[in-house]
Amino acid sequence: MHEGWHHNNYFVLFSDPVAASERYAVARWLPGFTIVGLQSWDHFVVKDAEGATFAVPTVPMAKEFLSPTSIPAGDSALRNDARFTGKIKWYVKPIVFGGAPDISENLAWITHDEHAKLVVSWNEKYRALKAQASHA
């Protein structure tokens, strides 16, 4: 894993995108995509089968929210920042569920393992609520 600042974005680039994609269950929500990293903690950077790179929110991780992006070329493009190494910014109540991005009580710094579990759990909750609303 390599992480750091590139311009105004903090990137976490995974050394094993296949393992990261499995950990985050990307095949369930974005079949044919592979997670290559995080951009500014709130978005995954994913690649499609042709190698095009996109940003997608961590929650909801859904095809309709894909937007083209790029990742910094080469390890030297990222400026290390020890304050954030190994940590991921997380909204305790994700913004899509009404969580406030500007209230400190809604912000936590978590580990990568915690992040994977929370992303999967909140994406499952998002899908369940979306399915429930479409049947109402």
OpenMM code with the backbone's topology and positions (N, CA, C; nanometers):
from openmm import Vec3, app, unit

residues = "MET HIS GLU GLY TRP HIS HIS ASN ASN TYR PHE VAL LEU PHE SER ASP PRO VAL ALA ALA SER GLU ARG TYR ALA VAL ALA ARG TRP LEU PRO GLY PHE THR ILE VAL GLY LEU GLN SER TRP ASP HIS PHE VAL VAL LYS ASP ALA GLU GLY ALA THR PHE ALA VAL PRO THR VAL PRO MET ALA LYS GLU PHE LEU SER PRO THR SER ILE PRO ALA GLY ASP SER ALA LEU ARG ASN ASP ALA ARG PHE THR GLY LYS ILE LYS TRP TYR VAL LYS PRO ILE VAL PHE GLY GLY ALA PRO ASP ILE SER GLU ASN LEU ALA TRP ILE THR HIS ASP GLU HIS ALA LYS LEU VAL VAL SER TRP ASN GLU LYS TYR ARG ALA LEU LYS ALA GLN ALA SER HIS ALA".split()
positions = [
    Vec3(0.0843, -0.1161, 0.0000),
    Vec3(0.0000, 0.0000, 0.0000),
    Vec3(0.0895, 0.1232, 0.0000),
    Vec3(0.0497, 0.2220, -0.0797),
    Vec3(0.1223, 0.3485, -0.0858),
    Vec3(0.0205, 0.4599, -0.0705),
    Vec3(0.0512, 0.5570, 0.0145),
    Vec3(-0.0456, 0.6629, 0.0373),
    Vec3(0.0209, 0.7973, 0.0577),
    Vec3(-0.0560, 0.9015, 0.0308),
    Vec3(-0.0070, 1.0368, 0.0494),
    Vec3(-0.0865, 1.1358, -0.0334),
    Vec3(-0.0453, 1.2608, -0.0243),
    Vec3(-0.1130, 1.3700, -0.0933),
    Vec3(-0.0658, 1.3830, -0.2373),
    Vec3(-0.1582, 1.4104, -0.3247),
    Vec3(-0.1301, 1.4498, -0.4626),
    Vec3(-0.2200, 1.5691, -0.4891),
    Vec3(-0.1586, 1.6861, -0.4968),
    Vec3(-0.2326, 1.8122, -0.5013),
    Vec3(-0.3215, 1.8201, -0.3770),
    Vec3(-0.4526, 1.8367, -0.3914),
    Vec3(-0.5418, 1.8498, -0.2751),
    Vec3(-0.6129, 1.7198, -0.2390),
    Vec3(-0.5745, 1.6100, -0.2986),
    Vec3(-0.6381, 1.4809, -0.2716),
    Vec3(-0.5426, 1.3877, -0.1981),
    Vec3(-0.5955, 1.3175, -0.0996),
    Vec3(-0.5177, 1.2148, -0.0304),
    Vec3(-0.5506, 1.0806, -0.0949),
    Vec3(-0.4503, 1.0100, -0.1404),
    Vec3(-0.4692, 0.8810, -0.2058),
    Vec3(-0.4141, 0.7692, -0.1190),
    Vec3(-0.4838, 0.6570, -0.1211),
    Vec3(-0.4349, 0.5313, -0.0666),
    Vec3(-0.4414, 0.4342, -0.1837),
    Vec3(-0.3268, 0.3920, -0.2334),
    Vec3(-0.3221, 0.3003, -0.3471),
    Vec3(-0.2873, 0.1608, -0.2962),
    Vec3(-0.3731, 0.0650, -0.3249),
    Vec3(-0.3575, -0.0702, -0.2740),
    Vec3(-0.2521, -0.1465, -0.3531),
    Vec3(-0.1674, -0.2203, -0.2818),
    Vec3(-0.0642, -0.2993, -0.3489),
    Vec3(-0.1219, -0.4264, -0.4099),
    Vec3(-0.2363, -0.4722, -0.3594),
    Vec3(-0.3018, -0.5920, -0.4126),
    Vec3(-0.4491, -0.5604, -0.4406),
    Vec3(-0.4771, -0.5028, -0.5590),
    Vec3(-0.6147, -0.4652, -0.5922),
    Vec3(-0.7139, -0.5815, -0.5913),
    Vec3(-0.6701, -0.7003, -0.6253),
    Vec3(-0.7601, -0.8160, -0.6254),
    Vec3(-0.8054, -0.8470, -0.4827),
    Vec3(-0.7121, -0.8508, -0.3889),
    Vec3(-0.7469, -0.8759, -0.2487),
    Vec3(-0.8346, -0.7637, -0.1938),
    Vec3(-0.8039, -0.6389, -0.2284),
    Vec3(-0.8851, -0.5259, -0.1825),
    Vec3(-1.0268, -0.5361, -0.2382),
    Vec3(-1.0391, -0.5752, -0.3637),
    Vec3(-1.1713, -0.5892, -0.4260),
    Vec3(-1.2529, -0.6976, -0.3570),
    Vec3(-1.1874, -0.8047, -0.3166),
    Vec3(-1.2569, -0.9110, -0.2424),
    Vec3(-1.2970, -0.8623, -0.1037),
    Vec3(-1.2072, -0.7941, -0.0359),
    Vec3(-1.2339, -0.7445, 0.0996),
    Vec3(-1.3526, -0.6489, 0.1010),
    Vec3(-1.3652, -0.5662, -0.0024),
    Vec3(-1.4741, -0.4692, -0.0110),
    Vec3(-1.5950, -0.5215, -0.0893),
    Vec3(-1.5929, -0.6478, -0.1298),
    Vec3(-1.7050, -0.7124, -0.2010),
    Vec3(-1.7463, -0.6352, -0.3256),
    Vec3(-1.6491, -0.5813, -0.3974),
    Vec3(-1.6797, -0.4979, -0.5139),
    Vec3(-1.7575, -0.5737, -0.6214),
    Vec3(-1.7357, -0.7025, -0.6363),
    Vec3(-1.8061, -0.7795, -0.7401),
    Vec3(-1.9569, -0.7806, -0.7182),
    Vec3(-2.0006, -0.7637, -0.5938),
    Vec3(-2.1442, -0.7600, -0.5648),
    Vec3(-2.2098, -0.6342, -0.6188),
    Vec3(-2.1352, -0.5217, -0.6176),
    Vec3(-2.1957, -0.3937, -0.6528),
    Vec3(-2.1415, -0.3323, -0.7802),
    Vec3(-2.0215, -0.3702, -0.8179),
    Vec3(-1.9614, -0.3207, -0.9416),
    Vec3(-1.8941, -0.4361, -1.0165),
    Vec3(-1.9742, -0.5291, -1.0689),
    Vec3(-1.9145, -0.6429, -1.1406),
    Vec3(-1.8255, -0.5940, -1.2551),
    Vec3(-1.7103, -0.6570, -1.2686),
    Vec3(-1.6177, -0.6215, -1.3756),
    Vec3(-1.5197, -0.5103, -1.3376),
    Vec3(-1.5318, -0.4571, -1.2172),
    Vec3(-1.4424, -0.3515, -1.1708),
    Vec3(-1.3485, -0.4054, -1.0635),
    Vec3(-1.2345, -0.3392, -1.0505),
    Vec3(-1.1357, -0.3710, -0.9482),
    Vec3(-1.1026, -0.2433, -0.8729),
    Vec3(-1.0984, -0.2502, -0.7409),
    Vec3(-1.0614, -0.1344, -0.6599),
    Vec3(-0.9097, -0.1234, -0.6583),
    Vec3(-0.8599, -0.0062, -0.6941),
    Vec3(-0.7155, 0.0148, -0.6907),
    Vec3(-0.6737, 0.1066, -0.5765),
    Vec3(-0.7701, 0.1782, -0.5170),
    Vec3(-0.7351, 0.2655, -0.4059),
    Vec3(-0.8497, 0.3512, -0.3578),
    Vec3(-0.8140, 0.4457, -0.2729),
    Vec3(-0.9074, 0.5450, -0.2188),
    Vec3(-0.8599, 0.6833, -0.2598),
    Vec3(-0.9548, 0.7705, -0.2861),
    Vec3(-0.9248, 0.9094, -0.3189),
    Vec3(-0.9968, 0.9980, -0.2183),
    Vec3(-0.9208, 1.0731, -0.1415),
    Vec3(-0.9752, 1.1631, -0.0382),
    Vec3(-1.0689, 1.0903, 0.0571),
    Vec3(-1.0417, 0.9659, 0.0842),
    Vec3(-1.1088, 0.8802, 0.1821),
    Vec3(-1.2549, 0.8504, 0.1502),
    Vec3(-1.3243, 0.9382, 0.0798),
    Vec3(-1.4680, 0.9196, 0.0558),
    Vec3(-1.4997, 0.8431, -0.0715),
    Vec3(-1.4025, 0.8271, -0.1584),
    Vec3(-1.4260, 0.7622, -0.2875),
    Vec3(-1.3235, 0.6527, -0.3131),
    Vec3(-1.3732, 0.5453, -0.3723),
    Vec3(-1.2820, 0.4432, -0.4226),
    Vec3(-1.2349, 0.4851, -0.5607),
    Vec3(-1.1165, 0.4420, -0.5973),
    Vec3(-1.0692, 0.4514, -0.7343),
    Vec3(-1.0787, 0.3097, -0.7881),
    Vec3(-1.1551, 0.2928, -0.8956),
    Vec3(-1.1770, 0.1614, -0.9537),
    Vec3(-1.1387, 0.1632, -1.1010),
    Vec3(-1.1060, 0.0445, -1.1512),
    Vec3(-1.0764, 0.0286, -1.2937),
    Vec3(-1.1736, -0.0721, -1.3520),
    Vec3(-1.2158, -0.0439, -1.4760),
    Vec3(-1.3000, -0.1405, -1.5444),
    Vec3(-1.2121, -0.2381, -1.6219),
    Vec3(-1.2744, -0.3310, -1.6930),
    Vec3(-1.1999, -0.4351, -1.7647),
    Vec3(-1.1088, -0.3780, -1.8732),
    Vec3(-1.1428, -0.2604, -1.9259),
    Vec3(-1.0603, -0.1975, -2.0294),
    Vec3(-0.9481, -0.1124, -1.9709),
    Vec3(-0.9463, -0.0948, -1.8395),
    Vec3(-0.8417, -0.0177, -1.7740),
    Vec3(-0.8769, 0.1281, -1.7488),
    Vec3(-1.0004, 0.1694, -1.7823),
    Vec3(-1.0428, 0.3067, -1.7531),
    Vec3(-1.0588, 0.3219, -1.6018),
    Vec3(-1.0237, 0.4378, -1.5502),
    Vec3(-1.0237, 0.4633, -1.4066),
    Vec3(-1.1382, 0.5572, -1.3695),
    Vec3(-1.2081, 0.5213, -1.2607),
    Vec3(-1.3234, 0.5976, -1.2142),
    Vec3(-1.3168, 0.6164, -1.0635),
    Vec3(-1.3833, 0.7217, -1.0161),
    Vec3(-1.4072, 0.7401, -0.8733),
    Vec3(-1.5524, 0.7010, -0.8481),
    Vec3(-1.5772, 0.6419, -0.7322),
    Vec3(-1.7130, 0.6053, -0.6919),
    Vec3(-1.7192, 0.6199, -0.5402),
    Vec3(-1.8304, 0.6722, -0.4869),
    Vec3(-1.8388, 0.6847, -0.3418),
    Vec3(-1.8201, 0.5490, -0.2736),
    Vec3(-1.7637, 0.5506, -0.1540),
    Vec3(-1.7513, 0.4252, -0.0799),
    Vec3(-1.8903, 0.3754, -0.0414),
    Vec3(-1.9823, 0.4685, -0.0127),
    Vec3(-2.1226, 0.4373, 0.0146),
    Vec3(-2.2070, 0.5477, -0.0469),
    Vec3(-2.2912, 0.5170, -0.1425),
    Vec3(-2.3136, 0.3867, -0.2026),
    Vec3(-2.2151, 0.3597, -0.3165),
    Vec3(-2.1645, 0.2399, -0.3181),
    Vec3(-2.0775, 0.1950, -0.4257),
    Vec3(-2.1706, 0.1438, -0.5357),
    Vec3(-2.2014, 0.2311, -0.6313),
    Vec3(-2.2998, 0.1965, -0.7338),
    Vec3(-2.2581, 0.2536, -0.8688),
    Vec3(-2.2890, 0.1786, -0.9740),
    Vec3(-2.2489, 0.2140, -1.1095),
    Vec3(-2.2959, 0.3530, -1.1508),
    Vec3(-2.4161, 0.3933, -1.1055),
    Vec3(-2.4685, 0.5236, -1.1467),
    Vec3(-2.3886, 0.6406, -1.0888),
    Vec3(-2.3007, 0.6142, -0.9932),
    Vec3(-2.2206, 0.7204, -0.9327),
    Vec3(-2.0751, 0.7212, -0.9800),
    Vec3(-2.0417, 0.6396, -1.0786),
    Vec3(-1.9057, 0.6386, -1.1336),
    Vec3(-1.8760, 0.7705, -1.2038),
    Vec3(-1.7566, 0.8239, -1.1827),
    Vec3(-1.7126, 0.9424, -1.2568),
    Vec3(-1.5656, 0.9240, -1.2938),
    Vec3(-1.5292, 0.9618, -1.4157),
    Vec3(-1.3902, 0.9433, -1.4588),
    Vec3(-1.2924, 1.0159, -1.3664),
    Vec3(-1.1813, 0.9514, -1.3399),
    Vec3(-1.0752, 1.0117, -1.2589),
    Vec3(-0.9421, 0.9532, -1.3025),
    Vec3(-0.8377, 0.9991, -1.2415),
    Vec3(-0.7050, 0.9425, -1.2690),
    Vec3(-0.6313, 0.9311, -1.1366),
    Vec3(-0.5306, 0.8475, -1.1374),
    Vec3(-0.4468, 0.8312, -1.0191),
    Vec3(-0.3077, 0.8829, -1.0512),
    Vec3(-0.2371, 0.9280, -0.9487),
    Vec3(-0.1010, 0.9780, -0.9713),
    Vec3(-0.0112, 0.8676, -1.0262),
    Vec3(0.0736, 0.9044, -1.1192),
    Vec3(0.1662, 0.8084, -1.1793),
    Vec3(0.2927, 0.7970, -1.0945),
    Vec3(0.3264, 0.6759, -1.0539),
    Vec3(0.4501, 0.6516, -0.9805),
    Vec3(0.4406, 0.6850, -0.8326),
    Vec3(0.5146, 0.6093, -0.7532),
    Vec3(0.5135, 0.6270, -0.6080),
    Vec3(0.5599, 0.7661, -0.5642),
    Vec3(0.6501, 0.8272, -0.6404),
    Vec3(0.7053, 0.9563, -0.5998),
    Vec3(0.6049, 1.0697, -0.6159),
    Vec3(0.4932, 1.0446, -0.6824),
    Vec3(0.3917, 1.1484, -0.7031),
    Vec3(0.3136, 1.1779, -0.5757),
    Vec3(0.3209, 1.0896, -0.4769),
    Vec3(0.2465, 1.1080, -0.3523),
    Vec3(0.3387, 1.1614, -0.2431),
    Vec3(0.2920, 1.2669, -0.1732),
    Vec3(0.3668, 1.3229, -0.0606),
    Vec3(0.3168, 1.2582, 0.0680),
    Vec3(0.4042, 1.1862, 0.1331),
    Vec3(0.3713, 1.1160, 0.2570),
    Vec3(0.3244, 1.2133, 0.3647),
    Vec3(0.2321, 1.1697, 0.4493),
    Vec3(0.1844, 1.2507, 0.5614),
    Vec3(0.1593, 1.1566, 0.6784),
    Vec3(0.2530, 1.1522, 0.7726),
    Vec3(0.2473, 1.0581, 0.8846),
    Vec3(0.1209, 1.0721, 0.9689),
    Vec3(0.0571, 1.1882, 0.9671),
    Vec3(-0.0663, 1.2068, 1.0445),
    Vec3(-0.1779, 1.1133, 0.9995),
    Vec3(-0.1752, 1.0726, 0.8719),
    Vec3(-0.2846, 0.9941, 0.8164),
    Vec3(-0.2471, 0.8525, 0.7768),
    Vec3(-0.1211, 0.8178, 0.7836),
    Vec3(-0.0763, 0.6861, 0.7412),
    Vec3(-0.1481, 0.5771, 0.8200),
    Vec3(-0.2100, 0.4847, 0.7463),
    Vec3(-0.2799, 0.3724, 0.8081),
    Vec3(-0.4172, 0.4051, 0.8624),
    Vec3(-0.4652, 0.5277, 0.8401),
    Vec3(-0.5961, 0.5690, 0.8906),
    Vec3(-0.6867, 0.6090, 0.7746),
    Vec3(-0.8152, 0.5898, 0.7953),
    Vec3(-0.9134, 0.6317, 0.6956),
    Vec3(-1.0193, 0.7155, 0.7644),
    Vec3(-1.0492, 0.8315, 0.7037),
    Vec3(-1.1555, 0.9171, 0.7552),
    Vec3(-1.2895, 0.8505, 0.7237),
    Vec3(-1.3748, 0.8454, 0.8241),
    Vec3(-1.5038, 0.7789, 0.8074),
    Vec3(-1.6129, 0.8621, 0.8726),
    Vec3(-1.7249, 0.8749, 0.8030),
    Vec3(-1.8415, 0.9392, 0.8616),
    Vec3(-1.9213, 0.8320, 0.9340),
    Vec3(-1.9377, 0.8472, 1.0659),
    Vec3(-2.0060, 0.7479, 1.1482),
    Vec3(-2.1438, 0.7180, 1.0900),
    Vec3(-2.2148, 0.8215, 1.0507),
    Vec3(-2.3396, 0.8063, 0.9763),
    Vec3(-2.3095, 0.8588, 0.8367),
    Vec3(-2.2988, 0.7699, 0.7379),
    Vec3(-2.2622, 0.8140, 0.6027),
    Vec3(-2.3532, 0.9263, 0.5513),
    Vec3(-2.2964, 1.0120, 0.4705),
    Vec3(-2.3672, 1.1291, 0.4180),
    Vec3(-2.4938, 1.0891, 0.3440),
    Vec3(-2.4901, 0.9806, 0.2680),
    Vec3(-2.6079, 0.9363, 0.1923),
    Vec3(-2.7246, 0.8996, 0.2852),
    Vec3(-2.6938, 0.8716, 0.4119),
    Vec3(-2.7968, 0.8401, 0.5112),
    Vec3(-2.8303, 0.9610, 0.5988),
    Vec3(-2.7836, 1.0783, 0.5588),
    Vec3(-2.8142, 1.1998, 0.6334),
    Vec3(-2.7069, 1.2454, 0.7294),
    Vec3(-2.5938, 1.1774, 0.7306),
    Vec3(-2.4838, 1.2197, 0.8171),
    Vec3(-2.4253, 1.3521, 0.7704),
    Vec3(-2.3824, 1.4324, 0.8640),
    Vec3(-2.3269, 1.5640, 0.8321),
    Vec3(-2.1755, 1.5566, 0.8140),
    Vec3(-2.1245, 1.6081, 0.7004),
    Vec3(-1.9801, 1.6039, 0.6778),
    Vec3(-1.9037, 1.7080, 0.7583),
    Vec3(-1.9732, 1.8046, 0.8151),
    Vec3(-1.9050, 1.9140, 0.8825),
    Vec3(-1.9223, 1.9142, 1.0344),
    Vec3(-1.9694, 1.8047, 1.0901),
    Vec3(-1.9871, 1.7945, 1.2343),
    Vec3(-1.8852, 1.6930, 1.2875),
    Vec3(-1.8009, 1.7367, 1.3784),
    Vec3(-1.6911, 1.6520, 1.4248),
    Vec3(-1.7395, 1.5229, 1.4914),
    Vec3(-1.8583, 1.5236, 1.5519),
    Vec3(-1.9089, 1.4022, 1.6155),
    Vec3(-1.9394, 1.2925, 1.5128),
    Vec3(-1.9522, 1.3309, 1.3863),
    Vec3(-1.9812, 1.2332, 1.2819),
    Vec3(-1.8542, 1.1824, 1.2141),
    Vec3(-1.7398, 1.2263, 1.2601),
    Vec3(-1.6132, 1.1903, 1.1970),
    Vec3(-1.5303, 1.1010, 1.2884),
    Vec3(-1.4795, 0.9927, 1.2308),
    Vec3(-1.3915, 0.9018, 1.3057),
    Vec3(-1.2751, 0.8633, 1.2150),
    Vec3(-1.1615, 0.8342, 1.2757),
    Vec3(-1.0460, 0.7829, 1.2025),
    Vec3(-1.0353, 0.6350, 1.2364),
    Vec3(-1.0444, 0.5508, 1.1343),
    Vec3(-1.0522, 0.4066, 1.1542),
    Vec3(-0.9402, 0.3345, 1.0791),
    Vec3(-0.9246, 0.2062, 1.1107),
    Vec3(-0.8245, 0.1240, 1.0417),
    Vec3(-0.8801, 0.0758, 0.9075),
    Vec3(-0.7913, 0.0231, 0.8264),
    Vec3(-0.8328, -0.0308, 0.6967),
    Vec3(-0.9271, -0.1500, 0.7136),
    Vec3(-0.9014, -0.2349, 0.8120),
    Vec3(-0.9897, -0.3497, 0.8356),
    Vec3(-1.1292, -0.3042, 0.8777),
    Vec3(-1.1349, -0.2061, 0.9686),
    Vec3(-1.2652, -0.1518, 1.0103),
    Vec3(-1.3377, -0.0906, 0.8912),
    Vec3(-1.2636, -0.0210, 0.8075),
    Vec3(-1.3215, 0.0443, 0.6901),
    Vec3(-1.3886, -0.0577, 0.5984),
    Vec3(-1.3195, -0.1671, 0.5712),
    Vec3(-1.3758, -0.2693, 0.4824),
    Vec3(-1.5069, -0.3228, 0.5387),
    Vec3(-1.5110, -0.3517, 0.6666),
    Vec3(-1.6335, -0.4040, 0.7284),
    Vec3(-1.7464, -0.3023, 0.7222),
    Vec3(-1.7169, -0.1768, 0.7515),
    Vec3(-1.8189, -0.0724, 0.7498),
    Vec3(-1.8700, -0.0456, 0.6084),
    Vec3(-1.7813, -0.0432, 0.5111),
    Vec3(-1.8230, -0.0210, 0.3722),
    Vec3(-1.9187, -0.1307, 0.3270),
    Vec3(-1.8845, -0.2545, 0.3539),
    Vec3(-1.9718, -0.3657, 0.3148),
    Vec3(-2.1059, -0.3556, 0.3864),
    Vec3(-2.1037, -0.3324, 0.5168),
    Vec3(-2.2263, -0.3247, 0.5952),
    Vec3(-2.3180, -0.2111, 0.5488),
    Vec3(-2.2626, -0.0914, 0.5304),
    Vec3(-2.3455, 0.0224, 0.4891),
    Vec3(-2.3943, 0.0075, 0.3452),
    Vec3(-2.3160, -0.0555, 0.2573),
    Vec3(-2.3639, -0.0797, 0.1209),
    Vec3(-2.4776, -0.1814, 0.1210),
    Vec3(-2.4702, -0.2821, 0.2065),
    Vec3(-2.5803, -0.3777, 0.2190),
    Vec3(-2.7061, -0.3069, 0.2690),
    Vec3(-2.6890, -0.2201, 0.3685),
    Vec3(-2.8021, -0.1443, 0.4230),
    Vec3(-2.8633, -0.0536, 0.3159),
    Vec3(-2.7786, 0.0107, 0.2373),
    Vec3(-2.8250, 0.0982, 0.1292),
    Vec3(-2.9097, 0.0189, 0.0290),
    Vec3(-2.8591, -0.0981, -0.0111),
    Vec3(-2.9327, -0.1813, -0.1083),
    Vec3(-3.0660, -0.2286, -0.0503),
    Vec3(-3.0655, -0.2689, 0.0767),
    Vec3(-3.1876, -0.3175, 0.1406),
    Vec3(-3.2932, -0.2072, 0.1464),
    Vec3(-3.2525, -0.0865, 0.1855),
    Vec3(-3.3468, 0.0251, 0.1912),
    Vec3(-3.3961, 0.0654, 0.0539),
    Vec3(-3.3093, 0.0618, -0.0426),
    Vec3(-3.3461, 0.0946, -0.1814),
    Vec3(-3.4468, -0.0077, -0.2338),
    Vec3(-3.4244, -0.1354, -0.2066),
    Vec3(-3.5174, -0.2401, -0.2508),
    Vec3(-3.6513, -0.2257, -0.1797),
    Vec3(-3.6477, -0.1947, -0.0526),
    Vec3(-3.7698, -0.1765, 0.0261),
    Vec3(-3.8503, -0.0587, -0.0289),
    Vec3(-3.7830, 0.0501, -0.0635),
    Vec3(-3.8521, 0.1671, -0.1170),
    Vec3(-3.9141, 0.1396, -0.2525),
    Vec3(-3.8479, 0.0573, -0.3344),
    Vec3(-3.9028, 0.0289, -0.4673),
    Vec3(-4.0228, -0.0652, -0.4621),
    Vec3(-4.0403, -0.1360, -0.3497),
    Vec3(-4.1544, -0.2260, -0.3348),
    Vec3(-4.2689, -0.1603, -0.2571),
    Vec3(-4.2461, -0.0401, -0.2105),
    Vec3(-4.3490, 0.0278, -0.1308),
    Vec3(-4.4561, 0.0910, -0.2171),
] * unit.nanometer
topology = app.Topology()
chain = topology.addChain("A")
for resn in residues:
    res = topology.addResidue(resn, chain)
    for name in ("N", "CA", "C"):
        topology.addAtom(name, app.Element.getBySymbol(name[0]), res)
